[in-house]
Each structure stands twice: as C-alpha cells, then as structure tokens.
C-alpha cells in the first residue's frame, strides 16, 4: 500500500466575497500600471501613439476611412430613396391617386367647378 501523507489542518475559511455594488481597491501594482498607461487610466480605449506612424500606414488608414465613408454614404442614400418610394406608395394607397398635388391633373379640378 502507498503511504498516505498526513493532511494539514484546515486553514481559516476564505473571506466572503464583497457585495457586487462595492468596488475593491486596486493593489499598488495595478495603480502604478494604470498611472503609467496615462490615457487608459482615464477610460479612453485607444491611447495616443508615441510617434507618428510611417506614411504607408497613414495612407492605408486614409484609404480605409474613405472606403468606409463611401459605403455609409451610399447606404444612407439608398435607404432614403427606398423610404421615399415606400412613403409615396403608401400615400398613393391611402389617397387612392397620386399623392403629389403638383402632379395631379388640374383639368379634373376645372371641370368640377
């Protein structure tokens, strides 16, 4: 049979966890690291660069930004056009004829008088 090692006496139970609404104080190491990060200590997710990036990186970032803006711009125009067509169709359905008064047949109004 294998020898059994004597078990150490049980230590004190761990302290209960703090209530969820209380914030634990940061250890000194974390506080020093947060101070060294500077911007991140204030809650900003992207600290500034230590130096300006090289021109190739800046060119790539600029092209990516232009592509993103162009995509959002075209999506916005497409959405606006579709919404306009949908509201025009809805107005046509509700009114029963062309909802734009500038496009209505003026001769029909003259005959009624």
MMTF fields as JSON, N, C-alpha, C and O atoms, coordinates in Angstrom:
{
  "mmtfVersion": "1.0.0",
  "mmtfProducer": "UNKNOWN",
  "numBonds": 451,
  "numAtoms": 452,
  "numGroups": 113,
  "numChains": 1,
  "numModels": 1,
  "chainsPerModel": [1],
  "groupsPerChain": [113],
  "chainIdList": ["A"],
  "bondAtomList": [4, 2, 8, 6, 12, 10, 16, 14, 20, 18, 24, 22, 28, 26, 32, 30, 36, 34, 40, 38, 44, 42, 48, 46, 52, 50, 56, 54, 60, 58, 64, 62, 68, 66, 72, 70, 76, 74, 80, 78, 84, 82, 88, 86, 92, 90, 96, 94, 100, 98, 104, 102, 108, 106, 112, 110, 116, 114, 120, 118, 124, 122, 128, 126, 132, 130, 136, 134, 140, 138, 144, 142, 148, 146, 152, 150, 156, 154, 160, 158, 164, 162, 168, 166, 172, 170, 176, 174, 180, 178, 184, 182, 188, 186, 192, 190, 196, 194, 200, 198, 204, 202, 208, 206, 212, 210, 216, 214, 220, 218, 224, 222, 228, 226, 232, 230, 236, 234, 240, 238, 244, 242, 248, 246, 252, 250, 256, 254, 260, 258, 264, 262, 268, 266, 272, 270, 276, 274, 280, 278, 284, 282, 288, 286, 292, 290, 296, 294, 300, 298, 304, 302, 308, 306, 312, 310, 316, 314, 320, 318, 324, 322, 328, 326, 332, 330, 336, 334, 340, 338, 344, 342, 348, 346, 352, 350, 356, 354, 360, 358, 364, 362, 368, 366, 372, 370, 376, 374, 380, 378, 384, 382, 388, 386, 392, 390, 396, 394, 400, 398, 404, 402, 408, 406, 412, 410, 416, 414, 420, 418, 424, 422, 428, 426, 432, 430, 436, 434, 440, 438, 444, 442, 448, 446],
  "bondOrderList": [1, 1, 1, 1, 1, 1, 1, 1, 1, 1, 1, 1, 1, 1, 1, 1, 1, 1, 1, 1, 1, 1, 1, 1, 1, 1, 1, 1, 1, 1, 1, 1, 1, 1, 1, 1, 1, 1, 1, 1, 1, 1, 1, 1, 1, 1, 1, 1, 1, 1, 1, 1, 1, 1, 1, 1, 1, 1, 1, 1, 1, 1, 1, 1, 1, 1, 1, 1, 1, 1, 1, 1, 1, 1, 1, 1, 1, 1, 1, 1, 1, 1, 1, 1, 1, 1, 1, 1, 1, 1, 1, 1, 1, 1, 1, 1, 1, 1, 1, 1, 1, 1, 1, 1, 1, 1, 1, 1, 1, 1, 1, 1],
  "groupList": [{"groupName": "UNK", "atomNameList": ["N", "CA", "C", "O"], "elementList": ["N", "C", "C", "O"], "formalChargeList": [0, 0, 0, 0], "bondAtomList": [1, 0, 2, 1, 3, 2], "bondOrderList": [1, 1, 2], "singleLetterCode": "X", "chemCompType": "L-PEPTIDE LINKING"}],
  "groupTypeList": [0, 0, 0, 0, 0, 0, 0, 0, 0, 0, 0, 0, 0, 0, 0, 0, 0, 0, 0, 0, 0, 0, 0, 0, 0, 0, 0, 0, 0, 0, 0, 0, 0, 0, 0, 0, 0, 0, 0, 0, 0, 0, 0, 0, 0, 0, 0, 0, 0, 0, 0, 0, 0, 0, 0, 0, 0, 0, 0, 0, 0, 0, 0, 0, 0, 0, 0, 0, 0, 0, 0, 0, 0, 0, 0, 0, 0, 0, 0, 0, 0, 0, 0, 0, 0, 0, 0, 0, 0, 0, 0, 0, 0, 0, 0, 0, 0, 0, 0, 0, 0, 0, 0, 0, 0, 0, 0, 0, 0, 0, 0, 0, 0],
  "groupIdList": [1, 2, 3, 4, 5, 6, 7, 8, 9, 10, 11, 12, 13, 14, 15, 16, 17, 18, 19, 20, 21, 22, 23, 24, 25, 26, 27, 28, 29, 30, 31, 32, 33, 34, 35, 36, 37, 38, 39, 40, 41, 42, 43, 44, 45, 46, 47, 48, 49, 50, 51, 52, 53, 54, 55, 56, 57, 58, 59, 60, 61, 62, 63, 64, 65, 66, 67, 68, 69, 70, 71, 72, 73, 74, 75, 76, 77, 78, 79, 80, 81, 82, 83, 84, 85, 86, 87, 88, 89, 90, 91, 92, 93, 94, 95, 96, 97, 98, 99, 100, 101, 102, 103, 104, 105, 106, 107, 108, 109, 110, 111, 112, 113],
  "secStructList": [7, 7, 7, 7, 7, 7, 7, 7, 7, 7, 7, 7, 7, 7, 7, 7, 7, 7, 7, 6, 6, 1, 7, 7, 7, 7, 7, 2, 2, 2, 2, 2, 2, 2, 2, 2, 2, 4, 4, 4, 4, 4, 6, 7, 1, 1, 7, 7, 7, 1, 1, 7, 7, 7, 2, 2, 2, 2, 2, 2, 2, 2, 2, 2, 2, 2, 2, 2, 2, 2, 2, 2, 2, 2, 2, 2, 2, 2, 2, 2, 2, 2, 2, 2, 2, 2, 2, 2, 2, 2, 2, 2, 2, 2, 2, 1, 1, 7, 7, 7, 4, 4, 4, 1, 7, 2, 2, 2, 2, 2, 2, 2, 7],
  "xCoordList": [0.82, 0.0, 0.867, 1.955, 0.323, 1.049, 0.884, -0.148, 1.945, 1.877, 1.02, 1.062, 0.276, -0.55, 0.147, 0.634, 0.186, 0.783, -0.263, -1.436, 0.157, -0.837, -1.335, -0.549, -2.607, -3.199, -2.966, -3.02, -2.707, -2.5, -3.854, -4.9, -3.816, -5.088, -5.759, -5.072, -7.062, -7.758, -7.449, -7.441, -7.199, -6.915, -8.24, -9.321, -8.125, -9.33, -10.11, -9.508, -11.421, -12.212, -11.92, -11.621, -12.009, -11.742, -12.795, -13.935, -12.402, -13.368, -14.493, -14.271, -15.675, -16.795, -16.539, -15.9, -17.04, -16.835, -17.595, -18.637, -17.064, -17.751, -19.062, -19.22, -19.983, -21.236, -20.925, -19.916, -21.767, -21.46, -21.385, -20.728, -22.03, -22.034, -20.791, -20.554, -19.985, -18.771, -17.6, -17.495, -16.726, -15.57, -14.355, -14.119, -13.603, -12.407, -11.32, -11.208, -10.518, -9.414, -8.357, -8.132, -7.721, -6.703, -5.417, -5.056, -4.731, -3.429, -2.459, -2.68, -1.402, -0.469, 0.14, 0.411, 0.359, 0.955, 0.015, 0.464, -1.282, -2.242, -2.358, -2.485, -2.317, -2.399, -1.2, -1.347, -0.006, 1.196, 1.115, 1.512, 0.602, 0.474, -0.543, -0.338, -1.633, -2.653, -2.096, -2.392, -1.3, -0.698, 0.294, 0.403, 1.019, 1.993, 1.278, 1.806, 0.085, -0.666, -1.176, -1.37, -1.396, -1.83, -3.261, -4.182, -3.462, -4.787, -5.728, -6.895, -5.252, -6.125, -6.628, -7.701, -5.856, -6.292, -7.546, -8.316, -7.752, -8.935, -10.107, -11.179, -9.934, -11.029, -11.048, -11.987, -10.037, -10.003, -9.484, -8.447, -10.18, -9.769, -8.523, -7.789, -8.258, -7.127, -6.179, -6.448, -5.088, -4.142, -3.466, -3.406, -2.963, -2.309, -1.012, -0.397, -0.611, 0.636, 1.816, 1.755, 2.888, 4.09, 4.752, 5.354, 4.646, 5.224, 4.271, 3.397, 4.445, 3.605, 3.923, 5.092, 2.887, 3.154, 3.783, 3.747, 4.347, 5.006, 3.957, 2.778, 4.373, 3.422, 2.613, 1.449, 3.195, 2.448, 1.262, 0.176, 1.472, 0.383, -0.701, -1.891, -0.278, -1.256, -2.059, -3.27, -1.4, -2.09, -3.109, -4.231, -2.715, -3.64, -4.84, -5.976, -4.582, -5.686, -6.615, -7.833, -6.045, -6.859, -7.731, -8.908, -7.16, -7.949, -9.062, -10.172, -8.765, -9.803, -10.922, -12.097, -10.577, -11.595, -12.449, -13.661, -11.83, -12.595, -13.559, -14.707, -13.093, -13.984, -15.162, -16.3, -14.889, -15.97, -16.969, -18.178, -16.475, -17.366, -18.201, -19.403, -17.562, -18.292, -19.386, -20.49, -19.087, -20.081, -21.258, -22.415, -20.958, -22.038, -22.859, -24.081, -22.183, -22.874, -23.829, -24.973, -23.362, -24.233, -25.374, -26.486, -25.117, -26.201, -27.24, -28.439, -26.787, -27.734, -28.61, -29.82, -28.002, -28.788, -29.746, -30.9, -29.295, -30.172, -31.354, -32.483, -31.084, -32.169, -33.15, -34.363, -32.628, -33.512, -34.39, -35.576, -33.816, -34.598, -35.681, -36.825, -35.3, -36.297, -37.406, -38.579, -37.036, -38.051, -38.976, -40.188, -38.412, -39.243, -40.211, -41.388, -39.726, -40.611, -41.691, -42.843, -41.322, -42.307, -43.383, -44.565, -42.98, -43.97, -44.847, -46.039, -44.244, -45.048, -46.1, -47.26, -45.682, -46.628, -47.704, -48.877, -47.311, -48.291, -49.288, -50.489, -48.79, -49.695, -50.627, -51.798, -50.132, -50.966, -52.069, -53.219, -51.711, -52.701, -53.757, -54.951, -53.328, -54.265, -55.174, -56.387, -54.6, -55.388, -56.186, -57.277, -55.661, -56.34, -55.922, -56.405, -55.028, -54.492, -53.126, -52.595, -52.568, -51.246, -51.245, -52.025, -50.382, -50.398, -49.699, -49.821, -48.974, -48.289, -49.222, -49.618, -49.582, -50.526, -49.963, -50.736, -48.658, -48.092, -48.196, -48.062, -48.426, -48.528, -49.976, -50.227, -50.916, -52.311, -52.817, -52.228, -53.88, -54.472, -55.324, -56.366, -54.901, -55.611, -56.912, -57.837, -57.005, -58.233, -59.419, -60.555, -59.151, -60.246, -60.806, -62.009, -59.96, -60.431, -61.26, -62.251, -60.843, -61.578, -62.967, -63.905, -63.12, -64.401, -65.403, -66.608, -64.936, -65.841, -66.463, -67.533, -65.866, -66.358, -67.492, -68.001],
  "yCoordList": [-1.183, 0.0, 1.25, 1.299, 2.258, 3.521, 4.247, 4.181, 4.939, 5.695, 6.932, 7.562, 7.264, 8.466, 9.566, 9.364, 10.727, 11.861, 12.465, 12.558, 12.867, 13.467, 14.79, 15.591, 15.004, 16.242, 17.356, 17.155, 18.533, 19.67, 20.066, 19.84, 20.647, 21.054, 22.115, 22.918, 22.124, 23.107, 24.532, 24.85, 25.365, 26.766, 27.511, 26.939, 28.765, 29.577, 29.654, 29.691, 29.679, 29.762, 31.077, 32.087, 31.058, 32.304, 33.353, 33.019, 34.622, 35.676, 35.677, 35.322, 36.07, 36.093, 37.154, 38.17, 36.916, 37.918, 39.196, 39.155, 40.328, 41.601, 41.674, 40.997, 42.475, 42.658, 43.192, 43.874, 42.897, 43.286, 44.791, 45.227, 45.589, 47.03, 47.715, 48.881, 47.023, 47.617, 47.296, 46.191, 48.268, 48.095, 47.846, 48.566, 46.83, 46.544, 47.562, 47.99, 47.96, 48.867, 48.132, 46.935, 48.864, 48.26, 48.058, 48.908, 46.949, 46.785, 47.84, 48.394, 48.129, 49.184, 48.907, 49.841, 47.616, 47.313, 47.749, 48.308, 47.496, 47.888, 49.406, 49.95, 50.086, 51.543, 52.137, 53.098, 51.577, 52.078, 51.812, 52.653, 50.641, 50.317, 51.232, 51.659, 51.534, 52.423, 53.837, 54.517, 54.273, 55.603, 55.65, 56.67, 54.561, 54.517, 54.532, 55.076, 53.941, 53.927, 55.311, 55.617, 56.141, 57.506, 57.579, 57.64, 57.575, 57.747, 56.634, 56.894, 55.411, 54.291, 54.396, 53.887, 55.056, 55.213, 56.076, 55.977, 56.921, 57.787, 57.144, 57.745, 55.943, 55.242, 55.341, 54.853, 55.961, 56.03, 54.707, 54.228, 54.1, 52.775, 52.79, 51.802, 53.875, 53.915, 55.045, 56.206, 54.729, 55.788, 56.345, 55.662, 57.562, 58.131, 57.393, 56.788, 57.455, 56.813, 57.588, 58.805, 56.859, 57.509, 58.351, 59.383, 57.918, 58.66, 58.569, 57.702, 59.47, 59.425, 58.169, 57.816, 57.483, 56.286, 56.654, 57.809, 55.669, 55.92, 56.273, 55.962, 56.913, 57.361, 56.229, 56.433, 55.045, 53.937, 53.547, 53.266, 53.529, 53.193, 54.263, 53.953, 55.522, 56.607, 56.544, 56.769, 56.24, 56.13, 55.002, 55.153, 53.868, 52.727, 53.067, 52.729, 53.739, 54.119, 55.116, 55.042, 56.053, 57.04, 56.378, 56.714, 55.434, 54.729, 53.915, 53.862, 53.271, 52.508, 53.439, 53.1, 54.608, 55.564, 56.056, 56.212, 56.3, 56.755, 55.664, 55.953, 54.401, 53.302, 53.171, 52.985, 53.268, 53.167, 54.297, 54.062, 55.535, 56.678, 56.521, 56.787, 56.089, 55.916, 54.871, 55.047, 53.8, 52.746, 53.268, 53.034, 53.981, 54.513, 55.553, 55.604, 56.38, 57.418, 56.794, 57.23, 55.779, 55.147, 54.395, 54.365, 53.792, 53.118, 54.124, 53.854, 55.286, 56.309, 56.789, 56.948, 57.022, 57.468, 56.37, 56.655, 55.142, 54.042, 53.903, 53.677, 54.041, 53.955, 55.106, 54.91, 56.304, 57.46, 57.296, 57.624, 56.794, 56.611, 55.544, 55.719, 54.444, 53.398, 53.893, 53.587, 54.656, 55.187, 56.153, 56.136, 56.999, 57.919, 57.181, 57.534, 56.162, 55.38, 54.679, 54.607, 54.161, 53.471, 54.437, 54.096, 55.64, 56.608, 57.118, 57.366, 57.272, 57.674, 56.608, 56.927, 55.336, 54.244, 54.198, 53.983, 54.399, 54.403, 55.549, 55.369, 56.724, 57.852, 57.577, 57.954, 56.924, 56.582, 55.622, 55.761, 54.639, 53.653, 54.338, 54.081, 55.202, 55.855, 56.822, 56.821, 57.649, 58.647, 58.026, 58.497, 56.997, 56.388, 56.973, 56.544, 57.947, 58.533, 59.125, 58.911, 59.867, 60.436, 61.382, 62.334, 61.143, 61.981, 63.32, 64.183, 63.524, 64.798, 65.777, 65.54, 66.883, 67.812, 68.462, 68.829, 68.614, 69.241, 68.33, 68.801, 67.065, 66.118, 65.738, 64.907, 66.328, 65.955, 66.59, 67.546, 66.064, 66.557, 67.783, 67.653, 68.96, 70.204, 70.321, 70.999, 69.683, 69.759, 69.131, 69.578, 68.094, 67.47, 68.445, 68.442, 69.273, 70.263, 71.357, 71.839, 71.739, 72.775, 72.297, 73.094, 71.044, 70.522, 70.449, 70.533, 70.297, 70.185, 71.542, 71.571, 72.627, 73.947, 74.422, 75.521],
  "zCoordList": [0.0, 0.0, 0.0, 0.573, -0.674, -0.725, 0.59, 1.257, 0.926, 2.179, 1.98, 0.923, 2.951, 2.893, 3.66, 4.773, 3.049, 3.746, 4.654, 4.292, 5.814, 6.72, 6.144, 5.637, 6.223, 5.726, 6.732, 7.945, 6.19, 7.083, 7.668, 7.059, 8.832, 9.444, 8.571, 7.939, 8.53, 7.678, 8.119, 9.309, 7.144, 7.453, 7.626, 7.485, 7.926, 8.134, 6.821, 5.748, 6.892, 5.654, 4.939, 5.577, 3.611, 2.869, 3.21, 3.531, 3.137, 3.459, 2.42, 1.263, 2.826, 1.871, 0.803, 1.074, -0.412, -1.47, -1.131, -0.477, -1.581, -1.289, -2.063, -3.079, -1.599, -2.346, -3.749, -3.932, -4.735, -6.107, -6.336, -7.281, -5.511, -5.752, -5.204, -5.517, -4.39, -3.862, -4.772, -5.303, -4.945, -5.798, -4.91, -3.94, -5.256, -4.481, -4.801, -5.949, -3.819, -4.122, -4.955, -4.778, -5.855, -6.698, -5.897, -5.085, -6.118, -5.489, -6.004, -7.081, -5.273, -5.7, -7.078, -7.832, -7.412, -8.717, -9.845, -10.846, -9.685, -10.714, -10.801, -11.898, -9.68, -9.685, -10.404, -11.16, -10.177, -10.847, -12.349, -13.155, -12.719, -14.142, -14.811, -15.947, -14.12, -14.688, -14.847, -15.83, -13.892, -13.997, -15.149, -15.83, -15.375, -16.468, -17.823, -18.793, -17.897, -19.159, -19.506, -20.683, -18.527, -18.781, -19.252, -18.438, -20.563, -21.141, -20.729, -20.436, -20.7, -20.36, -18.934, -18.61, -18.081, -16.698, -16.622, -15.666, -17.626, -17.658, -18.365, -18.444, -18.879, -19.502, -21.011, -21.639, -21.622, -23.078, -23.617, -23.159, -24.582, -25.043, -25.915, -25.938, -26.631, -27.548, -27.162, -27.473, -26.498, -26.129, -27.378, -28.4, -27.312, -28.485, -28.799, -27.922, -30.065, -30.465, -29.887, -29.71, -29.597, -29.078, -30.164, -29.867, -31.42, -32.54, -33.713, -33.752, -34.67, -35.861, -36.66, -36.816, -37.174, -37.976, -39.318, -39.742, -39.962, -41.246, -42.307, -42.136, -43.388, -44.416, -45.04, -45.385, -45.194, -45.795, -44.914, -45.42, -43.604, -42.675, -42.718, -42.748, -42.72, -42.783, -44.081, -44.068, -45.199, -46.478, -46.441, -46.925, -45.861, -45.759, -44.874, -45.205, -43.747, -42.86, -43.545, -43.383, -44.313, -45.011, -46.066, -46.2, -46.821, -47.838, -47.212, -47.741, -46.068, -45.373, -44.922, -45.063, -44.381, -43.921, -45.082, -44.938, -46.225, -47.389, -47.852, -48.188, -47.871, -48.28, -47.321, -47.752, -46.024, -45.041, -45.217, -45.214, -45.371, -45.531, -46.799, -46.794, -47.882, -49.139, -48.993, -49.509, -48.302, -48.102, -47.279, -47.626, -46.18, -45.34, -46.104, -45.971, -46.904, -47.662, -48.676, -48.806, -49.391, -50.382, -49.714, -50.241, -48.568, -47.842, -47.38, -47.442, -46.918, -46.461, -47.621, -47.458, -48.797, -49.945, -50.392, -50.713, -50.417, -50.806, -49.872, -50.308, -48.577, -47.592, -47.77, -47.694, -48.007, -48.189, -49.43, -49.401, -50.508, -51.738, -51.54, -51.959, -50.898, -50.644, -49.719, -49.933, -48.696, -47.785, -48.518, -48.3, -49.39, -50.155, -51.053, -51.126, -51.735, -52.611, -51.796, -52.222, -50.624, -49.786, -49.287, -49.282, -48.868, -48.399, -49.548, -49.365, -50.736, -51.893, -52.202, -52.46, -52.175, -52.439, -51.365, -51.669, -50.114, -49.033, -49.212, -49.006, -49.596, -49.849, -50.999, -50.95, -52.04, -53.192, -52.766, -53.184, -51.923, -51.452, -50.587, -50.747, -49.677, -48.758, -49.521, -49.311, -50.403, -51.12, -52.27, -52.591, -52.876, -53.999, -55.332, -56.379, -55.302, -56.537, -56.204, -55.114, -57.145, -56.946, -55.749, -55.728, -54.741, -53.545, -53.721, -52.852, -54.814, -55.008, -55.71, -56.851, -55.039, -55.658, -56.918, -57.803, -57.028, -58.218, -59.432, -60.562, -59.234, -60.332, -60.633, -61.506, -59.931, -60.161, -61.456, -61.961, -61.968, -63.21, -62.883, -62.241, -63.312, -62.996, -63.785, -63.337, -64.938, -65.72, -64.991, -65.146, -64.197, -63.447, -62.421, -62.163, -61.837, -60.861, -61.562, -61.013, -62.777, -63.502, -63.93, -63.94, -64.277, -64.719, -63.571, -63.804, -62.364, -61.217, -60.88, -60.271, -61.236, -60.852, -61.686, -61.467]
}
